[in-house]
Amino acid sequence: MKQLLTFMMLSVFTLGCSQQAPEVSKKEFSKEALSHKLQDEDGKSISIQEILNQHKGKVLVIDFWAGWCRDCLKAMPKAKELEEKNPDVDFIYFSLERSKEGFDRSLEKHAMKDKENYWFSSGWKNDFNNYIELNWIPRYMVIDQTSQIAKYYAISPEDPEIQATIDKLSK
């Protein structure tokens, strides 16, 4: 009986927390999503639009992660390889840590201080994450040179569509 109960609990948890690709791959961000504010490492507030504007003209990869996320930590070496393989591509990191202290601690612990990092101080549920249907991390998005979404959904840096999208945009 105890084994059956454990199996049932794990099944419910797995079904409720599994990654599922959104039904529609969006190609652009909504006004509400773009106006959502993140915090940089210094605690300064910055909108998604301002972040994208800083990278206009470049291919950009957004990596959603958190230091408490085992899948994110497991993916880090391959994400680093992807970044090293694409020196002309900009990479930014959006953290879903639960607190500013956790954000700072994770950047230090996982050697992320030399990267461009932002933190969702508003938590997981917000206009940006709701718009992109963020239901799992890690998640990767590729943004083209005009700030349009070129690759909407990938949950691994090893997804071959990420590199294919980068290659297509870099021509």
Secondary structure, DSSP 8 states (H G I E B T S, - for coil): -HHHHHHHHHHHHHHHH-----SS--SS--HHHHH-EEEETTS-EEEHHHHHHHTTTS-EEEEEE-TT-HHHHHHHHHHHHHHHH-TTSEEEEEE--SSHHHHHHHHHHTT-TTSEEEE-TT-S-SHHHHHTT--SSSEEEEE-TTS-EEEEEES-TT-HHHHHHHHHHT-
